Amino acid sequence: MEKTLLITGGAGFIGSHVVRLFVQKHPEYHIVNLDALTYAGNLENLKDIENEPNYTFEHANINDAEKITELFAKYKFDGVVHLAAESHVDRSITDPNAFIQTNVMGTANLLNAALAAWKGNFEGKRFYHVSTDEVYGSLGDTGFFLETTPYDPQSPYSASKAASDHLVRAYGNTYHMPFVLTNCSNNYGPNHFPEKLIPLFINNIRNKKPLPVYGDGKYTRDWLYVIDHARAIELVFEKGRNGETYNIGGFNEWQNIELVKLLCREMDEKLGREKGESEKLIAYIKDRPGHDRRYAIDATKLNKELGWYPSVTFEEGLSKTIDWYLANEEWLNNVTSGDYQKYYTKQYN
């Protein structure tokens, strides 16, 4: 095997799709998947590749600096794809310290371990940091986030990600560590932990529970199909220019309330329910603090330099996503009950 690649957070929603893609597309890589297996890390996401010869799972936390250093010594990583993060805005409002610890200090631990292991010999090395469009703040009714848009984070989550972005660039500038950085829009698709809007509402509609919509529901987001995001990450890691930032967006802007209504219509049709039945579950609730009004990504740079573009429209991706959840009720039931957390013990002990 020519390269050993560390992927952090590889049992999570986005990470599991990235790990699978690298394992299947790059048999010449040894992929080491590091995950702390907190509430959103689920090894059931990777059952289909867990016995592949170029795949290894390591149960560890990026907050454990000593363990991270040990793993760099053990595997002699040539590259890092850093996806591990606390990522739910609502959770960051109630417990900001957890986000600062993992997203800022955890990233620093990885950077320090890479710096010490590579000892200034950066030939063939790369540190890839995966970030979010939320670091840019909020847009008005028009315009898009560019790679050059000034940072203006508005929540503890986005502030912690902005800090980690700055750290990665600072290590590149100060120590000449080769890095690439991407900022993506909202992801959706298979294997998403049901605290986020789309999987939460699919599960609630399935069980005829209320659909809580913040404020007036007119908050606008750009939606990116997770498999398209994984394709973009693999492409940037392989062909992106060192020291560059690339925005990854789905070219799919939707107001939350319009998305929810589309989801309701699709679910009614797929479940054989009466038209309009699920829309009756919509319940407007008090807005959350510091709620950004609109995000929209301009992914032109990624398209022009590396030829990436989304493979599906939002309507197509949403339909595929609903079909996956309806076909994987056992996975969804395990996640919502907490039984998925027993999988590690069963598989690795």
N, C-alpha and C positions, 0 to 999 in steps of 0.2 A: 504494500500500500504506500502510495507516494506522500500522502498528507494525513495528518491527524487533526481533526477539526472539533473544537468544543462548541456545543450549542447549549446555551443556558436557557432555562425555562422551557425545555423541549417537551415536557409532558402537558403543557398548557394548550390553550386553544390555538393560537397562531403557531406556537413552537412545534406542536405535534405534526402539523402539516409541513413545516419547514424540515424537520428531521426526516420525515418519510420521503420527501422529495430528494434530499441529499443522499440518503441511504440507497434509494432505488436508482437514482440517476448517476451517482458517482461511486461505483464499486471500488474505485482506486483510493477513496477516502476512508479512513477509520473515523466514524462519527461517534463521539462521546456525548451523550445526552445527560446534562446535569440539571436536576430539578429538586427543589425542597419538598415537593408534594404537599404544599399547603392546600387550602380548600379548592383551588382552581387547577391544581396539577393532577392529572388523571392518566395513569398508565394504561387504562383500558383503551385510550385513544390510539395506542401503538401496538396492540396485540398482533397485528398482521406482520410487523417487522421485527418483533423482539428477539427472534432467533436468527436473524440475518448475520452472516459472518463479519460484516463491517460495522456492526452496531454494538455499543456498550452503554448501559445505563449506570449512572452514578447518583446515589441519593445524597445530596449535599446542598448546603445553603450558601449563597454568595456572600452572606454576612459573616461567614466563618472564614476569616482571612487565612488562618493556618491550614485549613483543609484545602482551600483553593490553591495555595502554594504547593501543597503536597501533590495535588492532581497535575499541576503543570510539570512538576519533576517526574511524575510517574509516566505521563503520556507524551510529554514533549510536544505540546500543541503547536501547530504551524499557524492556526487561525482561530479566531473566536467570533461566533455570531451570538450577540448578547441580546436575548429577548426577555430574560427574567426580570420581572417588575411587579410591583403592586400597581394595579391599573384601573380600579373602579373609583370614579370621582366621588360617589356618595360615601364610600368607605373612607376616602381621604379627608372628608369633612369631619367625620366623627373620630378618626384616629390618624392625624397627620404625621405623627412621629414614626409610625410604621412605614410610611411612604418615604420619609426622609432617610430612614435607616437603610431600607432595601434599595431604593432607586438611586440614592446619592452615594452612601457609604459602600453599598454592595458593588456598584460600578467602580468605585475607587479601588476596592479590593481586587477586582479583576484586572484593572489597568496596572496596578502595582505588581501583581503576580506576573503578568505578561512582560512588563518592563524588566523585572528581575530575571526571568527565564530567558528572554531573548538577548539580554546583555548588549544591546546596541547593534546586534547583527540582525537586521530586519529583512534580509533577503528572503523573499517568499513568504513573509509574514503579513498578517492583516488582522486588524481589530474592527469588527463591524458592529456598530451600535444602532439598535432599532428603537426609534422614538415615535412621537405622535404629533399630529397637527395642532393639538391643544396648546402647545408651547407658544403658538403665534397669537393667542388671545381670541378675540371675537371680531367677525366681519360685519359690515353693514349689509344693505340689501344687494349690493353689487361688489364685484372684485373677487380676487382669488389669492390664496396664500402662495407665495413664491419661495424659492430657497433663500432669497435675500430679504424676506419679510422680517422686520425687527421682532424680537421676542417680547411677548406681553402676557405671560401666564396669569390666569385668573382663579385657579383653584390650588389647594395644596398638592394634588396629583400633578397638574401641569407644571407647577413650580419645581417640583422634585425632578421631573423629567427634563425641564429646561436646564437645571443645575447639572444633571448628568451629561447632557449634550455638551455643555460648556467644558466640563471636565475632559471629555474625550478630545475635543478640539485643542484644549490646552496641552494635553499630553502629546498630541501631534505636533504642536508648535514648539513646545519646550524640549521634548525628548526625541522628536522626529519619528515617533511611532506611526507607522502606516495605518490609516483608518479610513473608513467610509461611514456615512451616517445617512439614515433615511427617516423621513417623517411621513407617517401614513394617516389616512382618514379612517373613519369607523369601519371595523371589520364585521363581517357576518358570515355564516355558513355552518357546516357540520362541526360537531364537538364543542360548541360554545357553552360555557358554564351558564346555567339559566338564572343569572342575576342581571344580565344585559338585556336591552329592550326586546330584540327579536326572539331569542330563545325563551325568555321569560313569558312573552305574550303568546307564543305558540303553546307553551305548556299550560298557561292560564286558560286559553281558549279551549284546549283539549279537555280541561277539567271544569270548564264553565265558571271560572273565577274572574273577579274584576280585573280590568286592564287600566292600571293607574297611569294617567298622562299628566305630566307636569305643566302647570300654568295654563296658557291658552293653547298649548300643543303646536305652536307655530315656530318652534325652534328647528333650525334647518341644519342637516348634516349631509356630508358626502359619504356614500357607502361603498365599501370595497369588499369584493368576494374573497374570502380568506385564501382560497386556492390560487387566485390571481396574485394575492400578496406574496404567497410563498414563492411563486414563479419569479416575481420581481426581486425578492431577496436573494434567491439563487443567482439571478442574472447580475445583480449589483456586486455580489461577492466575487463572482468570476470575472466580470468585465468592467466594473465601475472604476473610476479614476481615484487614486489615493488622495485624501484630503478634501474630497467632494461630498456635498449633500445632495440627495435626490428625494424629491417629494413623490409619494405614491398615492394616487387617488383613483377612485372608480368612475369619475365623470358621471356621478349619480346623485344629484342633489334632491333631497326630499324633506319636506316639513314632516315633523314627527307624526302629526295627526293624520296626514295623508298616507304616510307609510302604514300606520296602524289600521286605517280603513282598508287599504289594499290587502294587508295581511288578513283582516277579518273576512274579506270577500273570498280570498284564496282558500282559507281554512274552511269556510262554509261549504265551498264547492267540493273540496277534497274529502270532507267528513260527511258529505251528503246531508247537510243541515239546510234549513230554510234560509233563503236569501235575507240578509240583514240581521240574522239571529245573533251573530257574534258582536256586531257593532253595539248592541244593547249593553254589552259588558264594559264599555268605555266609561271610565270615571275620572273626571278632572280633579287633580289634587293640588295642594299648595306647592308653589314653585320651590325649587331648592336654592340655597344661597349661591350667589355668584354664577348663575347659569348663563353661559355664553350663548348668544343669540344665533349665530350662524358660523359654520365652518365650510370652506370650499377649497379644494386643492387644485393647483395647476400642475399637472404631471407632464408638461410638454418636454422638459429637459430629459426625463427618463425615456420618453417616447423617441425623441430625436437622436439622443446619444446611443441608446442601447436597444431601441426598437421594441420596447415593451408597450403593451396596451391591454386593457381588460378583455377577457375572452367572452364575457357574458354581460347582458344588460341587467339592470337591477331586477326587473320582472322575472327574467330567466333564472337569475341566481336565487331569488327569493323562493321561487317554485321548487328549485332543486333542494334548497335548505329545508323547506317544509316537508318535502318527500322524505328527506333523510331522517328527520326527527320522528315522523310518523312510522317509518320503517325500523326505527331503533328505540322503541319504547323501553326496552330493558335497560339500555344505556341511560336514558333520561330518568327512569325510575331509580336507578342506582345512584345517579348524581343527586337527585333531589332528596333521597333518603340518607345519603352519606355512605352507602354500602361500597361505593367505588374506592373508598380509602382503604378497604381491606385487601385490595388487589395486590399491592406491593408485598404484603406479608405472605400472601398465597403464592405469588410467583417467585419471589427472591429469597424467602426463608424456608 
